[in-house]
């Protein structure tokens, strides 16, 4: 039984000029057999991901979404640069092949990379895949340990000095996401003002140990081995990677997690299957990361709350495009309910703090 992701027909309104694309790729990549076949992966709410097939060779194309884009977001050049720098020392990155800013090809900057074979586990386990509690626990531990390994890379040694500004990173992130939320706020959105006020008033100082951070490190952004679903073989979606505070990056992992005892409404924001979600609590996951990274976690509740708010802002930016008719993708209609649940969850985290 097939359990891996299948690319599907390209969504209406998200078609690419295959004639120009094929000409560009044949000039840029050697020995492409057969004719170009273009498909699109259904997942992903931000940058768009396409499968390009030439005979038996599969490539992946990444491009920005159609419609209005937030300033500074969807930078294809940044995503390509971090893959190019990290791949030799962190082989969990897909191998980048070519990047172009030539809008005459498909109308926007894009890059192409090798496809990594394996399984992406999303909100529910795919039919035909069973995971034991021990396997689920091991996968969660591996996820935290792999993130700690990423944070241990010397970003200056791999040529990423200047890729981000680590000094004042926490302050800029908090202020920046507050501004993005307010700019994207629609008439039906919660205001999140109490959350934003708390984040601004309780902001900790930078940890002083900056690193490469992925900024969207979660289960459905990794590829696992089909034969051993506890083994991670690749990390995807590096579009928000930068140099910054690793504890903010880890806080994002916690914001994606739902555990036993959480209010039922939080199931709406669940990203992992229950078989994996309930194997490790947020505290247990933080303990695994702390043991691997050697970092102290006393501000973890703050970073968890910030992660929830940042997710609300990201979802609201996506919903903004749907609300204003800039995309017809029906997946985005329910984003506003996620924003409401994330605000309530952040408020509970503040009360517990």
Beta strands, then each sheet from edge to edge (+ up, - down):
strand 1: 36-40
strand 2: 48-54
strand 3: 57-63
strand 4: 96-100
strand 5: 110-114
strand 6: 210-213
strand 7: 222-224
strand 8: 232-235
strand 9: 242-245
sheet 1: 1+ 2- 3+ 5- 4+
sheet 2: 6+ 9-
sheet 3: 7+ 8-
end
